[in-house]
Amino acid sequence: MTKVAQVLDEVALYGDHPADRITQGLLRLNTAMRNRAWNWAESAGLTPTQGEILMLLMQRKKPLRLNDIARETALTAATTSDAVSTLEEKGLLEKRRALDDRRALAVKLTPRGRTAAKRAAQWPGFVSGALSALRDDEQTAVYSGLFKLIRELEIRGTMPAHRMCGTCRWFEPANADGARRGTRAKVAKPDSFRCVTLDQALDRSTLRLDCLAYEAGDVGTHARNWKLLKQI
Ligand code: SF4
């Protein structure tokens, strides 16, 4: 088979639309990230899943129930339970009563677990290091594209929900307050937003994917936010 025929064969296999090429790129990135995660986890005496659970607990800053961990990491209940038990045996997690239901159990990081979680949070640094070599406008384009892709996957039910601006009740167009009072132009720039509760301006580069101040909006809010975000 000639080189040209081989390339055409490959194109026929993977597809030749931009979406196909982006998917290929993401798969390559996934391979590199998975390798790094395994290398890091092995050196720390953990599995990537255990590292992910430690990082999740560090980000949430509060005890989480097993079913919350399973939902947020897209793991099965059995895998979550095994990983949590191992982390508890290693002295990195401890079980306690859930704050909102004294009959339920939640897990939290021990001081050793917090140290391990901080180390775990460093392994993806090889990607952010490479991204910093891109121009600012390129970084913004990658981030806003990823943000919309993640939201679309959530809508399709193929990715767990995030505490993101895309579904948050506090997200609105930059001039919504002025427009309500009739003191500013009624048409906002399409990439200019505002967080009501933090009283902060947001744009394509500062939208948040995982936010402690997040409060879930209703279905109408989701639709309104998505309509705004589709324009960026
Ligand atoms: S920054 Fe946080 S609180 Fe504000 S709109 Fe975004 S997710 Fe919601």
Boltz pocket constraint, residues with backbone or C-beta under 6 A from the ligand:
constraints:
  - pocket:
      binder: B
      contacts: [[A, 163], [A, 164], [A, 165], [A, 166], [A, 168], [A, 169], [A, 170], [A, 171], [A, 172], [A, 194], [A, 195], [A, 196], [A, 197], [A, 198], [A, 208], [A, 211], [A, 212], [A, 213], [A, 214], [A, 215]]
      max_distance: 6.0
